Each structure stands twice: as structure tokens, then as C-alpha cells.
Amino acid sequence: METIVDYLKRNLREAGPARWAAIARETGCSVHLLRKLAYGDRDNPSVNTIQPLLDLFNAVDRGERKLPEPLPEAPASEAAA
């Protein structure tokens, strides 16, 4: 049976890094956390930390919603500001 952390890792990898900023914005989690989970650098996060991600991916699995589309990248002039 797949652990919760493995479930999140698999779903984050399938979603791809391009979507992580949009997932972070929708769930209130940081992109840094998503990256750590996806690459196995965080193996025991608290339930409060990952519950929004679980809710999102479970809803996607049930067909109740789709993954958020990747956010458009800001132009270089805006990113430097």
C-alpha cells in the first residue's frame, strides 16, 4: 500500500514542476515544500501541512476537479523588481 507521502510525491511528479506554483497558490503550501516532498527531502510532514495537498489530489482522483494550469511566468523586468 502506498504511503501518504509517496502518494503526494507521485502526484507532484506527475503534475510536474511547471504546475507547482499554481498548486502552491491554491493550497496555501509553499513551492519549497512541494519541491521537498516531490524529491523526497521531507519524509514526515505534519498532517496540517499536507492536508490541503491531499484534498486537492483526492478531488482530482475522484474527478471532481482538474489540476490547476501552470501560472504564466512574469517578464524578467517584473521578476527583478
PyMOL commands that set and color helices and strands:
alter all, ss='L'
color gray80, all
select helices_A, chain A and resi 4-15+17-27+31-38+47-61+76-80
alter helices_A, ss='H'
color red, helices_A
deselect
rebuild
show_as cartoon
